[in-house]
Protein backbone atom coordinates (compact mmCIF):
# COMPACT_ATOMS: atom_id res chain seq x y z
CA UNK A 1 0.00 0.00 0.00
CA UNK A 2 1.49 3.31 -1.01
CA UNK A 3 2.31 6.05 1.46
CA UNK A 4 -0.08 8.42 -0.33
CA UNK A 5 -2.94 5.93 -0.04
CA UNK A 6 -2.29 5.41 3.70
CA UNK A 7 -2.24 9.17 4.26
CA UNK A 8 -5.45 9.56 2.28
CA UNK A 9 -7.18 6.89 4.38
CA UNK A 10 -6.07 8.46 7.64
CA UNK A 11 -7.16 11.95 6.62
CA UNK A 12 -10.49 10.61 5.33
CA UNK A 13 -11.13 8.75 8.57
CA UNK A 14 -10.31 11.79 10.69
CA UNK A 15 -12.58 13.98 8.56
CA UNK A 16 -15.50 11.56 8.82
CA UNK A 17 -14.98 11.06 12.55
CA UNK A 18 -14.94 14.82 13.11
CA UNK A 19 -18.00 15.38 10.96
CA UNK A 20 -20.06 12.74 12.74
CA UNK A 21 -19.04 13.71 16.25
CA UNK A 22 -19.53 17.42 15.73
CA UNK A 23 -23.00 17.07 14.21
CA UNK A 24 -24.12 14.22 16.44
CA UNK A 25 -23.13 15.65 19.80
CA UNK A 26 -23.29 19.41 19.52
CA UNK A 27 -25.99 21.96 18.90
CA UNK A 28 -28.77 19.54 19.78
CA UNK A 29 -32.07 20.45 21.37
CA UNK A 30 -33.33 18.52 24.40
CA UNK A 31 -36.67 18.78 26.20
CA UNK A 32 -37.89 18.70 29.80
CA UNK A 33 -41.56 18.28 30.66
CA UNK A 34 -43.82 17.50 33.59
CA UNK A 35 -44.49 13.78 33.26
CA UNK A 36 -41.19 13.22 31.45
CA UNK A 37 -38.75 10.48 32.39
CA UNK A 38 -35.02 10.89 33.03
CA UNK A 39 -34.56 7.44 31.50
CA UNK A 40 -35.81 8.70 28.13
CA UNK A 41 -33.79 10.32 25.35
CA UNK A 42 -34.67 13.95 26.12
CA UNK A 43 -36.11 14.30 22.62
CA UNK A 44 -39.27 16.22 21.80
CA UNK A 45 -41.41 13.09 22.06
CA UNK A 46 -39.44 11.62 25.00
CA UNK A 47 -38.66 14.54 27.33
CA UNK A 48 -36.71 14.30 30.56
CA UNK A 49 -38.42 14.94 33.89
CA UNK A 50 -36.02 17.34 35.59
CA UNK A 51 -34.13 20.44 34.58
CA UNK A 52 -31.10 19.40 36.64
CA UNK A 53 -30.85 16.05 34.83
CA UNK A 54 -30.93 17.88 31.51
CA UNK A 55 -28.25 20.36 32.59
CA UNK A 56 -26.03 17.53 33.82
CA UNK A 57 -26.36 15.44 30.65
CA UNK A 58 -26.34 17.70 27.59
CA UNK A 59 -23.15 18.51 25.69
CA UNK A 60 -21.87 22.05 25.34
CA UNK A 61 -23.61 23.90 22.54
CA UNK A 62 -26.98 22.30 23.26
CA UNK A 63 -30.33 23.91 23.98
CA UNK A 64 -32.70 22.72 26.69
CA UNK A 65 -36.37 23.54 26.08
CA UNK A 66 -38.51 23.50 29.23
CA UNK A 67 -42.21 22.91 28.69
CA UNK A 68 -44.76 24.83 30.75
CA UNK A 69 -45.38 23.57 34.26
CA UNK A 70 -44.25 23.86 37.87
CA UNK A 71 -40.90 22.25 38.56
CA UNK A 72 -39.68 21.64 42.10
CA UNK A 73 -36.04 22.60 42.60
CA UNK A 74 -34.08 21.16 45.50
CA UNK A 75 -31.19 23.61 45.12
CA UNK A 76 -29.52 25.91 42.66
CA UNK A 77 -28.82 24.88 39.08
CA UNK A 78 -25.40 25.40 37.56
CA UNK A 79 -25.46 25.57 33.78
CA UNK A 80 -22.41 24.60 31.74
CA UNK A 81 -20.91 27.23 29.48
CA UNK A 82 -22.42 26.97 26.02
CA UNK A 83 -25.75 25.45 27.11
CA UNK A 84 -28.91 27.48 26.47
CA UNK A 85 -32.14 27.08 28.44
CA UNK A 86 -35.43 28.43 27.15
CA UNK A 87 -39.13 27.76 27.17
CA UNK A 88 -40.64 25.27 24.78
CA UNK A 89 -43.66 26.34 22.80
CA UNK A 90 -44.49 22.72 21.89
C-alpha positions in Angstrom: 0.0 0.0 0.0 1.5 3.3 -1.0 2.3 6.1 1.5 -0.1 8.4 -0.3 -2.9 5.9 0.0 -2.3 5.4 3.7 -2.2 9.2 4.3 -5.4 9.6 2.3 -7.2 6.9 4.4 -6.1 8.5 7.6 -7.2 11.9 6.6 -10.5 10.6 5.3 -11.1 8.8 8.6 -10.3 11.8 10.7 -12.6 14.0 8.6 -15.5 11.6 8.8 -15.0 11.1 12.5 -14.9 14.8 13.1 -18.0 15.4 11.0 -20.1 12.7 12.7 -19.0 13.7 16.3 -19.5 17.4 15.7 -23.0 17.1 14.2 -24.1 14.2 16.4 -23.1 15.6 19.8 -23.3 19.4 19.5 -26.0 22.0 18.9 -28.8 19.5 19.8 -32.1 20.4 21.4 -33.3 18.5 24.4 -36.7 18.8 26.2 -37.9 18.7 29.8 -41.6 18.3 30.7 -43.8 17.5 33.6 -44.5 13.8 33.3 -41.2 13.2 31.4 -38.7 10.5 32.4 -35.0 10.9 33.0 -34.6 7.4 31.5 -35.8 8.7 28.1 -33.8 10.3 25.4 -34.7 13.9 26.1 -36.1 14.3 22.6 -39.3 16.2 21.8 -41.4 13.1 22.1 -39.4 11.6 25.0 -38.7 14.5 27.3 -36.7 14.3 30.6 -38.4 14.9 33.9 -36.0 17.3 35.6 -34.1 20.4 34.6 -31.1 19.4 36.6 -30.9 16.1 34.8 -30.9 17.9 31.5 -28.2 20.4 32.6 -26.0 17.5 33.8 -26.4 15.4 30.7 -26.3 17.7 27.6 -23.2 18.5 25.7 -21.9 22.0 25.3 -23.6 23.9 22.5 -27.0 22.3 23.3 -30.3 23.9 24.0 -32.7 22.7 26.7 -36.4 23.5 26.1 -38.5 23.5 29.2 -42.2 22.9 28.7 -44.8 24.8 30.7 -45.4 23.6 34.3 -44.3 23.9 37.9 -40.9 22.3 38.6 -39.7 21.6 42.1 -36.0 22.6 42.6 -34.1 21.2 45.5 -31.2 23.6 45.1 -29.5 25.9 42.7 -28.8 24.9 39.1 -25.4 25.4 37.6 -25.5 25.6 33.8 -22.4 24.6 31.7 -20.9 27.2 29.5 -22.4 27.0 26.0 -25.8 25.5 27.1 -28.9 27.5 26.5 -32.1 27.1 28.4 -35.4 28.4 27.1 -39.1 27.8 27.2 -40.6 25.3 24.8 -43.7 26.3 22.8 -44.5 22.7 21.9 
